[in-house]
Amino acid sequence: MDWQALQLSLQLSAITVAILIPIGVLTAFFLQRSSFYQSAMWETFFTLPLVLPPTVLGYYLLVAFSQEGLLGHAIMQYTNQSLVFSFIGILLASLVFNLPFAILPIRRAFESIPESLQDAAKTCGLGPWHQLWKIQLPLSWRGVVTASIMTFTHTLGEFGVVLMVGGNIPKQTRTISISIYDAMQSLQMAAAGRMSLFLLILSFLSLIFTQFFLNRSNSFSQSSHA
Amino acid sequence: MLKLEIASHHPVMMDMAFECEAGELLALVGPSGSGKTSALRAIAGILPVEHGLIQVGNQCWLDTANQVCLPTEKRSVGMVFQSYALFPHLNAYENICLALSPKLTPADAEQLLREMGLLDLQKKYPRELSGGQQQRVALARAFARQPHILLLDEAFSAVDHPTRKMLYEELVKLRGRIQIPIVMVTHDLREARLLSDRMCILDQGKTLQQASPNHILKSPRNQRVAELVGLTDIYSGTFYAATADVSPSRAAHLQWGQGIHSVPLLVTDKGRIPDATEVRWVVSSEHVSLSKTQTNQPNQFAAVVEKNQQLGDISSLTLNMELPFVSHFHLDYSTRTLRDLDIHLLDRVYISLDPLGIHIMPIYADLSVKADEKRKRQQVLQIGAVLLVAGEGKRLGGVPKCLMKIENQTLLEKHLQTLEEFTTSPVVVVTGFYENEIEAQLVGRKVIQVKNSTPEAGQARSVRLGLEALQHQAKDFDIVIMMLGDQPLINRGDLRQLLEHFKIMPDGDFLLPMVNGTRGNPVLLSGQILRQILIEEPLMTPRKYMDLHPDRVRTFESNNTHYIFDLDTPQDIANFEAQTGISVFLPDTF
C-alpha cells in the first residue's frame, strides 16, 4: 500500500471539494437566475468534462499550463513555479474535470424546489441572497452533500488527466490511482490489488451512503407539497 | 387602494384593468386559463409584464411607461398560495418570523400566532400540521409582513369544507385588523359571492365585468359573463327596440325563441342594444312570480312543476314549459310562498316574468374581433336585391303566391318594404306568370320590373335575368340579396342578421342560411361574384356556382325557421295558420 499516494489523493480530493462546492452553489444560483439560453449554454460548457476523453481534457490543460500557455505563463511570472508536473497543476486540473460533479447535483436540487416556495420566499420580502441562504440551501443540502461525495470520490479515482498533467512524481503528483498503475507496470500485483480493493470499498461505501443515508433521512421538500 | 392596468402578450396574454379599494375584497373569477392567477402574480411582481401600471396605496410598483418595476421583495404584499407554500425546513413560528416586517418584533409574531389559535402549534413543522392548520400559518405569515395588499390565490380550495368555513371566519376577522385591499382568486363562485365585496370576471386574459356579486348575477354584461357566473337558464331571442313615438315608457319587445314558434315578451329598453338584434337574455328568480291561475300580468306562460328540491327556505323548482322551443325553466323560490300558494309537484302553474327583471345581453365576441367587426359593420355598403316572383303557384291551384295576403298586406308589399329598408338602389322584381297582375301592384313603387317570357322553363332563367338587370344599373354592389316571393315569415330582423353576418364574414362570397341542415333563403352574394357569374356561361346561376365552388360558400347556421318556411302547398298554409293564428288570404284564383 502506497500510503504517501493515498495521503496525496485524500489531500487533493479534500481541497477540490472545499474549493469547488462553494463555486458549485454560486454557479447553480446564477444559472437559475439567467435566461433559458444562457443557462443552457453554460450548463453545456460545465458538462463537457463529463463526456470528453480524459486525454483530450489533459491535452488542453497541458497547453494552458505550459509556459507558452496563458495560465502557465502568468503563474510562472508571479510564483516562479510551473503548473505542469506540480501539485497545484493537478489541483487546477481536478477543479476543471470535477465541474459537472459539483455543479449539476446542486443545480438539480435547486430546480427541484417547488416554484411556489420560491415565490413565497420573494413575497416574504427575501432578496436573492437571503433566498439562497435561508431557503434554497437548507432545502437542497442533499444536493450539496451528493455533489461533495461525487467530487471527492471522482478525484480519488481520476487517472488520465492527472497522469497527463502531473506525471508520476512521488509526494507531488503520484495519486493512488497512478500508484496502482505504477504497481501494475512493475508487476507488484499484490500491492496493486490491495490499493484497488481499497478504492473499490471506498467508492462502494460512498455510493451506499448517498443511496441510503440521503434517501432515508426525511426530506423537507417532500413533506409539505400536495 | 390597488389600481391595475396590464396589457401583455408574453409570457401570458393579459389585457385587464381593475381596482380594489382599501378594506375591500375583490374576487377574480374565471375559468382555468382566464389569467386570474397571472394577474395576482403580476401584482406580486413574480410574473413579468410588458406594459402596465400597478399602484398600491401611494406607491407605484409598476409603470412600464416610466421604466418603474419594483422587485417582488420590495413590494409589500402578503400572498397566500393554494398549496400553502410553507417552508418545510422551518416550524410554524419560524415561517412567520421569516416574513416578519422589520417594524415588528418576535413578540408580535407570537401575538399573531395567538390570534390565529396557533400558539400550541408554533413548534410544529408544516408536515406535522393539517391542511387547515397549514393555511392558517400561511395567512398569519402573509399578515406578518404588514402588507399593503393581501393576495389570496385559491387559498381555500385545498381544504375540506368545515375547515374552509373556519378559514373564511379567520379571514373576516383579519380583514377587520388592517384596512388594505384584498384580491382573491377563486374558481368557486359561492366563495366569491360569500366573501367578496366586488367580483371581477376574467376570460382569456381579459376583464369582462367588474361589479358587486349581486349586480353581476342580475345583470351580466354579456352571454359569456352569464355563463361564467353559472347562470344556467340563458335564453335566446331577437330584441326590437322601443320606438319613442309608440312607446314613451321605453317598453320594447323581445321575441323569445326563433322562428314561427317564438313568443313576444315585454321588456324595458335600456338603449344599449340596437333594434332587431339577436340577443341572449336571463331573468333573476326574484323577478319571476308564480300563480296557480292565469292573471293579467305581462309575460305569463303556463308550465308544469316537474321537480321540487327543497333546500331549507329556498325551493329549487324545475318547470316544464308549455312552449315548443324551451323545455325547462329553473327557479329558486321561497318554500314558504310555495306553501302559501299551494303549489305542488306536477301542478300546472303560470309563471310571470317581470319586464324590469329581464336582462338582455349581446352575444359575446372576443374584444379584438369585436372592434374589427364594429369597423366592418359601420362600412357603408351598396346593397342590391332581386325578388323572384315569377312562379306559377301550381300546387296551390295556380295563384301568384306573392299576392297572398297576410295581416292585410300582400307578401310582395311586405317583402319590398323589408328589402327597401336595406337596399341602396331599386329592387329588381322578376315576374313571369301573372306578370300583369303583379305589375298592377307595383305601380307607384320605385322598383325595376324584369319580365321572364319563359317562366315555365324554370327559375334559373329568372334568376339570371334579375342579376343582369341589377348589373345593368351599373352600380358597384357590395352585397346582392336574392329573395323568394313566397316566404311569409322573413322580416327585417332576419334580413338584418344575414346582412350583419355577411359584413363581418372574414372571407367567402355567398352566405346561405342553414336551418337544421336545410338550405334556406334569402341567399346573399358579393358584388364581385355577381360580376363573375354574369361572365360565365349563359345559364350560370348563383345556386349552380355555389355547387361548383363550395369553398366560396359560408353558411349562417340558425334555428330560425323563417329562412326555410314557404307557402307552397295548401298544407303549408294550414300549418302556418294553425301555428301562428294568422289567416292567409289567397288572391282570387286566376
Interface residues (C-beta under 8 A of the other chain):
Chain A: P114 S116 L117 D119 A120 A121 K122 T123 C124 G125 L126 G127 K134 I135 P138 L139 N218 F220 S221 S223 S224 H225 A226
Chain B: R41 A44 G45 I46 P71 T72 E73 S76 V77 G78 M79 F81 Q82 S83 Y84 A85 L86 F87 P88 H89 L98 A99 S101 Y125 P126 R127 Q134 R141 A142 R145 L151 A158
